[in-house]
Amino acid sequence: MEGLELIAFQIISTVGAARSLYIEAIQDAKKGDFEEANKKIDEGCQLFLEGHHAHAELIQKEASGEITNLNLLLVHAEDQLMSAEAFKIISEELIDVYKSRK
């Protein structure tokens, strides 16, 4: 497997795990466990940051002329990155809503 594919898989796995944690955080907040929800948001943010750094690495490589290929795997990785970011925003908002109801 080439470097581009490895980085794409790294993005997919880290941001996918982050997105799962954001969803779990919403479920914890729904139960009123805001401490656990915040822990999962924080853990998700760390994983998301790893994926974001890998993405930035790809951008830097492309800017330097190292990478010119665009493939479905990379498109999927970027889609997962954006999806995780959206879930982060939504989860933080929903947690605030659940907090205001308590």
Backbone torsions as a table, in degrees:
resi	resn	phi	psi	omega
1	MET	NA	135.7	-177.0
2	GLU	-80.7	168.6	-178.1
3	GLY	-58.2	-40.9	-179.2
4	LEU	-61.8	-44.5	-179.7
5	GLU	-65.7	-39.6	178.4
6	LEU	-62.2	-42.7	179.2
7	ILE	-67.0	-40.4	178.0
8	ALA	-60.6	-43.8	178.1
9	PHE	-65.0	-35.9	177.1
10	GLN	-62.5	-44.2	178.7
11	ILE	-61.5	-49.2	-177.3
12	ILE	-59.1	-45.4	-176.2
13	SER	-70.3	-42.8	-176.7
14	THR	-71.7	-45.4	-178.0
15	VAL	-74.9	-27.2	174.2
16	GLY	-64.8	-42.7	176.9
17	ALA	-65.3	-38.7	177.5
18	ALA	-61.8	-45.6	180.0
19	ARG	-60.5	-41.6	177.6
20	SER	-61.4	-40.9	178.3
21	LEU	-65.7	-37.7	177.8
22	TYR	-63.1	-40.1	178.2
23	ILE	-66.5	-42.7	177.1
24	GLU	-62.1	-36.6	178.4
25	ALA	-62.5	-39.5	176.8
26	ILE	-62.4	-43.6	-179.9
27	GLN	-63.9	-39.1	176.9
28	ASP	-64.6	-43.4	179.6
29	ALA	-63.9	-36.9	178.4
30	LYS	-60.5	-33.8	177.9
31	LYS	-82.5	-7.0	-178.6
32	GLY	91.1	6.4	-179.8
33	ASP	-93.1	78.0	-174.9
34	PHE	-73.5	-28.3	176.9
35	GLU	-63.5	-47.1	179.0
36	GLU	-66.6	-38.5	178.4
37	ALA	-60.1	-44.0	180.0
38	ASN	-65.9	-37.7	176.9
39	LYS	-61.0	-42.7	-178.9
40	LYS	-69.4	-35.9	175.0
41	ILE	-61.8	-46.1	-179.8
42	ASP	-61.7	-44.9	179.2
43	GLU	-63.9	-41.2	177.0
44	GLY	-61.7	-39.7	179.6
45	CYS	-63.2	-38.3	178.2
46	GLN	-64.5	-44.0	178.5
47	LEU	-66.1	-41.7	178.5
48	PHE	-60.2	-41.5	-179.9
49	LEU	-61.4	-38.6	176.0
50	GLU	-60.4	-46.3	178.2
51	GLY	-64.5	-38.0	179.2
52	HIS	-65.3	-40.2	178.1
53	HIS	-64.5	-40.5	177.2
54	ALA	-63.0	-39.0	177.4
55	HIS	-64.0	-44.2	178.2
56	ALA	-61.1	-36.0	176.6
57	GLU	-60.7	-42.2	177.7
58	LEU	-63.7	-41.4	179.2
59	ILE	-62.4	-42.8	178.9
60	GLN	-63.8	-41.4	179.2
61	LYS	-64.7	-41.2	179.2
62	GLU	-66.1	-40.6	179.2
63	ALA	-62.6	-29.6	179.5
64	SER	-88.7	0.2	177.3
65	GLY	89.3	5.4	-178.0
66	GLU	-74.7	-36.3	-175.4
67	ILE	-117.1	128.6	176.7
68	THR	-128.1	-6.2	-177.1
69	ASN	-85.7	138.5	170.7
70	LEU	-118.8	125.9	-179.6
71	ASN	-133.6	169.5	-176.8
72	LEU	-61.2	-35.9	179.4
73	LEU	-61.8	-42.7	178.6
74	LEU	-67.8	-39.5	176.4
75	VAL	-61.0	-42.8	178.1
76	HIS	-62.6	-42.3	179.2
77	ALA	-60.7	-43.7	178.9
78	GLU	-66.5	-37.5	177.0
79	ASP	-62.7	-43.5	178.7
80	GLN	-64.1	-38.8	178.0
81	LEU	-60.9	-47.6	-179.0
82	MET	-68.3	-37.5	178.1
83	SER	-63.2	-44.0	179.2
84	ALA	-63.2	-40.2	178.9
85	GLU	-63.0	-41.2	178.5
86	ALA	-64.6	-41.8	178.6
87	PHE	-64.0	-35.0	177.4
88	LYS	-60.8	-48.6	-179.3
89	ILE	-61.8	-46.9	-179.4
90	ILE	-63.2	-43.1	-178.2
91	SER	-64.4	-41.2	178.4
92	GLU	-63.1	-40.1	178.6
93	GLU	-66.5	-44.8	-179.7
94	LEU	-65.1	-37.6	177.6
95	ILE	-62.2	-42.2	176.1
96	ASP	-61.0	-39.3	177.7
97	VAL	-63.6	-47.2	179.4
98	TYR	-63.2	-37.1	177.5
99	LYS	-63.4	-40.7	-176.9
100	SER	-69.8	-18.4	179.1
101	ARG	-85.4	-14.6	-177.2
102	LYS	-87.9	NA	NA
